[in-house]
Amino acid sequence: RVQHLRMKIYCLLLDALPWNTSGLPEAAQKHKLEHLHHVTTGMFTTTTLLSMFSGRLPSDLVPGGVGYLSHNEDRYYDWIKPEAKGGHLFDVLGDAGFEVRLHHHLDYQLRMLLGYRGDDPLREFQNDPSARWKHVTLTSPTPSLTDAHVSTTDFEPSLVPFSEYGDALKRDAFYDSEKRYIESLQRETSDGKNLFFFTQQQDWHDCWYTRTKGALHGARERTVAWLDLWDFSEPDAFFFVFSDHGYQVSSVVDPKDCL
């Protein structure tokens, strides 16, 4: 029985990571990645992803745009509602026969990308009778899995993201889990079902915004090392590696915050 390779699109978010001082230019050259200007970038993660996954400006969807203190308001979610079907990339991908896989930081993604707003968005997703997102699967890092031959299905979804970058032992276990997950993901084949994969790499972002001094040193290098875990020569695969906003955001938008 012949098993066919599928097309994979990897969308890898390096949250708030600057370009010139992080080792990214060297990593891009090493992995033969092309440097492009990201025209949908906003002031913070939600506005950037909103433009990427809707194809529109935040002000096209919410009068006056989407502010950092207002992006949980009811009006933000109008673009995700079923009656707005066709304006969400995940709907388009589902109609085209893609599996959409979201990995890590699921509480944020379930709320801001899929529109679940209750106390337990994971349970809402799993029990959703509409089946709108039946083509979406969820996974999370699982440091307790130590078998080198694990499958991505072993990485069960969790709403609790990894954030203990200041604890060297836990941090190493997290990155070891990511290594096994990435290897398993890139080994996957399927009979014609394509994959769109999205994940958020938050090491630098979390260390910077929480001012975790013990972890901040080395956060950029760890992020680049995480990129090195990927096989960018994988056949039938497209990689989009991007940063969503700057890291010194102020009330006056400086050029460094408009990537």
Secondary structure per residue as TSV (DSSP state, phi and psi in degrees):
chain	resnum	aa	ss	phi	psi
A	1	R	-	360.0	124.7
A	2	V	-	-81.9	130.6
A	3	Q	-	-108.1	123.1
A	4	H	-	-93.0	142.6
A	5	L	-	-71.6	148.0
A	6	R	-	-109.1	162.3
A	7	M	-	-78.0	136.1
A	8	K	E	-123.4	134.7
A	9	I	E	-115.4	116.6
A	10	Y	E	-102.9	119.8
A	11	C	E	-111.3	104.1
A	12	L	E	-112.3	109.3
A	13	L	E	-91.2	120.7
A	14	L	E	-101.4	89.9
A	15	D	T	-62.0	120.1
A	16	A	T	65.7	8.3
A	17	L	-	-74.7	124.0
A	18	P	-	-70.4	156.3
A	19	W	S	-83.5	-53.8
A	20	N	T	-77.6	-23.2
A	21	T	T	-114.1	18.5
A	22	S	T	-115.8	-4.2
A	23	G	T	87.9	4.3
A	24	L	H	-67.5	-40.2
A	25	P	H	-57.3	-42.0
A	26	E	H	-67.6	-39.1
A	27	A	H	-65.5	-39.5
A	28	A	H	-64.1	-42.1
A	29	Q	H	-65.7	-41.9
A	30	K	H	-59.8	-42.2
A	31	H	T	-95.6	7.3
A	32	K	T	60.1	45.4
A	33	L	-	-96.4	144.4
A	34	E	-	-90.2	133.1
A	35	H	-	-85.9	120.2
A	36	L	-	-126.1	152.6
A	37	H	-	-81.5	132.8
A	38	H	-	-94.0	103.5
A	39	V	T	-81.9	-11.3
A	40	T	T	-95.6	7.2
A	41	T	-	-67.7	134.3
A	42	G	-	-111.9	-164.2
A	43	M	S	-79.8	-23.3
A	44	F	S	-150.7	174.5
A	45	T	H	-56.4	-46.3
A	46	T	H	-62.3	-43.8
A	47	T	H	-66.7	-35.8
A	48	T	H	-65.0	-49.6
A	49	L	H	-68.0	-33.5
A	50	L	H	-58.3	-46.6
A	51	S	H	-67.1	-40.9
A	52	M	H	-62.7	-43.3
A	53	F	H	-95.2	-5.2
A	54	S	H	-113.9	-21.2
A	55	G	S	76.8	14.1
A	56	R	S	-134.3	165.2
A	57	L	-	-78.0	150.6
A	58	P	H	-53.4	-36.5
A	59	S	H	-71.6	-16.6
A	60	D	H	-73.9	-24.1
A	61	L	H	-103.8	-33.9
A	62	V	S	-127.7	121.6
A	63	P	T	-53.9	126.3
A	64	G	T	85.9	-6.2
A	65	G	-	93.4	-177.8
A	66	V	-	-110.8	114.8
A	67	G	-	-93.6	158.9
A	68	Y	T	-62.2	-34.5
A	69	L	T	-90.0	-0.5
A	70	S	T	-123.9	5.3
A	71	H	T	-78.3	2.8
A	72	N	T	-103.1	5.5
A	73	E	S	-72.8	159.2
A	74	D	G	-54.2	-41.8
A	75	R	G	-63.8	-26.2
A	76	Y	G	-60.0	-37.0
A	77	Y	G	-80.2	-3.5
A	78	D	G	-59.0	-34.5
A	79	W	G	-70.9	-18.1
A	80	I	G	-94.6	-16.8
A	81	K	S	-61.6	149.8
A	82	P	G	-54.7	-35.4
A	83	E	G	-68.1	-13.3
A	84	A	G	-94.3	13.7
A	85	K	T	-53.2	136.0
A	86	G	T	109.5	-19.5
A	87	G	S	-100.7	8.9
A	88	H	S	-120.2	128.3
A	89	L	H	-55.9	-36.2
A	90	F	H	-66.0	-31.6
A	91	D	H	-65.4	-44.8
A	92	V	H	-61.4	-44.2
A	93	L	H	-64.8	-40.3
A	94	G	H	-61.8	-43.6
A	95	D	H	-64.0	-27.0
A	96	A	T	-88.5	2.9
A	97	G	T	87.1	17.8
A	98	F	E	-86.8	145.8
A	99	E	E	-86.5	134.7
A	100	V	E	-106.0	124.7
A	101	R	E	-120.1	125.5
A	102	L	E	-107.9	131.4
A	103	H	E	-127.7	126.3
A	104	H	S	71.0	157.2
A	105	H	-	50.2	47.2
A	106	L	H	-72.9	-29.4
A	107	D	H	-59.2	-47.2
A	108	Y	H	-64.0	-48.1
A	109	Q	H	-66.8	-40.1
A	110	L	H	-63.7	-36.7
A	111	R	H	-78.2	-54.2
A	112	M	H	-87.0	-18.7
A	113	L	T	-108.6	-30.5
A	114	L	T	-111.3	-12.2
A	115	G	-	88.3	13.8
A	116	Y	-	-84.7	129.9
A	117	R	-	-125.7	3.4
A	118	G	S	-79.0	-173.7
A	119	D	S	-66.0	-28.1
A	120	D	-	-131.1	82.6
A	121	P	H	-63.3	-26.7
A	122	L	H	-66.5	-45.3
A	123	R	H	-64.1	-38.9
A	124	E	H	-58.9	-45.2
A	125	F	H	-62.3	-46.9
A	126	Q	H	-67.0	-27.8
A	127	N	T	-106.3	12.4
A	128	D	-	-68.7	116.0
A	129	P	T	-76.3	-12.0
A	130	S	T	-72.3	-25.3
A	131	A	-	60.9	17.9
A	132	R	T	-60.2	-39.5
A	133	W	T	-104.8	34.9
A	134	K	T	-64.8	-20.0
A	135	H	T	-89.4	3.0
A	136	V	E	-100.5	130.3
A	137	T	E	-121.0	155.2
A	138	L	E	-125.5	140.9
A	139	T	E	-142.2	160.2
A	140	S	-	-140.3	153.4
A	141	P	-	-58.6	140.1
A	142	T	-	-136.5	86.0
A	143	P	T	-59.2	-20.7
A	144	S	T	-72.4	-16.0
A	145	L	-	-81.9	115.9
A	146	T	-	-114.6	-3.4
A	147	D	-	-72.0	127.0
A	148	A	T	-67.4	-16.5
A	149	H	T	-110.5	31.3
A	150	V	-	-69.4	157.6
A	151	S	-	-100.0	156.6
A	152	T	G	-61.7	-24.1
A	153	T	G	-68.7	-14.7
A	154	D	G	-77.7	-15.4
A	155	F	S	-91.4	84.0
A	156	E	-	-70.7	145.9
A	157	P	-	-67.4	144.7
A	158	S	-	-144.1	146.1
A	159	L	S	-82.1	-10.2
A	160	V	-	-94.2	111.1
A	161	P	-	-80.3	159.3
A	162	F	-	-75.3	133.9
A	163	S	-	-141.7	-0.3
A	164	E	-	-89.8	58.7
A	165	Y	T	-70.3	-15.7
A	166	G	T	-81.0	-10.8
A	167	D	-	-99.5	106.4
A	168	A	H	-58.7	-41.5
A	169	L	H	-65.8	-46.7
A	170	K	H	-67.5	-36.9
A	171	R	H	-63.6	-43.3
A	172	D	H	-64.1	-39.1
A	173	A	H	-65.5	-38.2
A	174	F	H	-61.6	-49.1
A	175	Y	H	-69.3	-29.3
A	176	D	H	-66.6	-39.0
A	177	S	H	-63.5	-42.7
A	178	E	H	-62.5	-38.6
A	179	K	H	-61.1	-47.1
A	180	R	H	-65.2	-38.5
A	181	Y	H	-64.2	-47.9
A	182	I	H	-61.8	-43.5
A	183	E	H	-61.2	-42.1
A	184	S	H	-65.8	-43.0
A	185	L	H	-60.5	-43.3
A	186	Q	H	-78.0	-13.2
A	187	R	H	-81.6	-19.2
A	188	E	-	-62.2	138.8
A	189	T	-	-129.3	165.8
A	190	S	-	-156.5	160.9
A	191	D	S	-85.7	70.8
A	192	G	S	90.7	-4.9
A	193	K	-	-88.4	121.7
A	194	N	E	-82.9	161.9
A	195	L	E	-129.7	132.5
A	196	F	E	-113.8	118.6
A	197	F	E	-114.7	133.4
A	198	F	E	-132.6	134.5
A	199	T	E	-146.1	157.9
A	200	Q	E	-112.9	124.3
A	201	Q	E	-99.0	112.1
A	202	Q	-	-111.9	6.9
A	203	D	H	-54.2	-58.1
A	204	W	H	-63.4	-45.8
A	205	H	H	-56.2	-51.1
A	206	D	H	-68.0	-39.8
A	207	C	H	-67.7	-38.2
A	208	W	H	-69.4	-49.5
A	209	Y	H	-75.7	-23.1
A	210	T	T	-95.3	-2.3
A	211	R	T	52.8	44.3
A	212	T	-	-80.8	90.0
A	213	K	H	-60.8	-37.6
A	214	G	H	-66.7	-23.4
A	215	A	H	-104.4	-21.4
A	216	L	H	-61.1	-41.6
A	217	H	T	-67.1	119.4
A	218	G	T	98.4	-5.8
A	219	A	H	-64.8	-39.8
A	220	R	H	-66.9	-42.4
A	221	E	H	-64.8	-37.3
A	222	R	H	-66.3	-35.6
A	223	T	H	-66.2	-42.9
A	224	V	H	-65.4	-37.2
A	225	A	H	-64.1	-34.8
A	226	W	H	-62.9	-40.4
A	227	L	H	-60.9	-35.3
A	228	D	T	-66.2	-15.5
A	229	L	T	-72.2	-17.9
A	230	W	S	-88.2	143.1
A	231	D	-	-94.7	96.5
A	232	F	T	-75.0	-3.0
A	233	S	T	-96.5	8.5
A	234	E	-	-55.2	130.3
A	235	P	T	-64.1	149.6
A	236	D	T	57.2	36.4
A	237	A	E	-131.3	144.4
A	238	F	E	-123.1	131.4
A	239	F	E	-113.4	126.8
A	240	F	E	-119.1	105.4
A	241	V	E	-106.8	124.5
A	242	F	E	-149.0	157.7
A	243	S	-	-107.8	145.8
A	244	D	-	-98.8	-20.6
A	245	H	S	-168.7	171.6
A	246	G	-	-78.1	-179.7
A	247	Y	S	-118.1	1.7
A	248	Q	S	-122.2	50.6
A	249	V	-	-69.1	131.5
A	250	S	-	-132.0	178.6
A	251	S	S	-65.9	-26.3
A	252	V	S	-101.2	119.6
A	253	V	-	-77.1	104.2
A	254	D	-	-79.8	158.5
A	255	P	G	-56.0	-33.3
A	256	K	G	-67.1	-15.5
A	257	D	G	-96.1	2.6
A	258	C	-	-117.8	81.9
A	259	L	-	-68.8	360.0
